[in-house]
Amino acid sequence: MRKEDLDIIVKQADQIYAKHKKEWESMYMNKIIAIDIDTGTLAGVAESIKEVDMQVDSHKKDHRIFVRRVGSKPEVARIR
C-alpha cells in the first residue's frame, strides 16, 4: 500500500472517530476498536489486539479496517 493511500485511510479513520468520539469514549475508553472505513462503523471492540483481530477476521474481507485504542492516547494503530 502506498504512503498516500495510508494517509487517506488514517484521515478517514480520524474523521469517523471524531464523529463518534463522545459516544465511543463513554462506552469503550481504553479498549481497542476496529473501525470499518468503508461503512463508518465499528467492526470490533475488545481488550486486546488479538481479540479484535478475531472479531475482524469474520468481518467483510474487502473492507478497509483501522485499529486504534479509544481515548486521547491511541498508541495502537493498524490498517487492514
N, C-alpha and C positions, 0 to 999 in steps of 0.2 A: 504494500500500500504506500502511495506517495505521501510525503510530508504534507502537501497541500490538502489531500483528502483527509488526513488525520486531523489537521487544523479545523476543517469544516465540521467533522464529527464532534470534536471537542466543543466547538462553538455551539452546535446544535444541542448537545447534551447540557451545556451550561444554561442555555435558554429554557430547555424543558425543566431543569432543576429549579431555576428561578421562578418559573410559573407555578410550581408545586411546593416551593420551599417551605412555606408556613405549615402546610398540611404534613409533608413528609418529615420535617424536623420535629413536629409534635408527636408523630406516631413512631418514627424509626430512628431517632437520634443515636448516632454512633454505630448503627448497623450498616452492613454492606448492601447496596442496592444495585440492580442491573436495570438500566434504562434502555428501553427499546426505542431507538432513534426514529425508526420508521413509523411508529404509532404514537409516540409521545407518552407511553405508559410504562409502568414497571413490569419487568419480566421476571423479577425475583427480589426477595428480601431475606437476609439471613445474618447470622452472627459472624460467618467466615466466608472467605472467597470460595473455599471448597463447596460449602453448602449452596452458595449462589450459583456456582458452576453446574451443580447437579440440577438445579431448577431451570437454568438457561438451556441446558442440553435438550430438554423436552420442548423448548420454545422454537418458534419458526426459524429454521436454519438459514434462510436467506435474509433475515433482518440484521441490521447493524445494532450491536449491543455495546453500551458503555457502562463500565462498572466503577463505582466510587463509594466512599464512605459518606454517610449523611452527617452533616454538620459543617462547621467552619474549617475543619482540617481534613479535607478529602484525600489523605495521603495515598489511598488505594485508587489506582486508575488502570483500567484495561479496556481494550477495544476488541470486539469480535466482528 
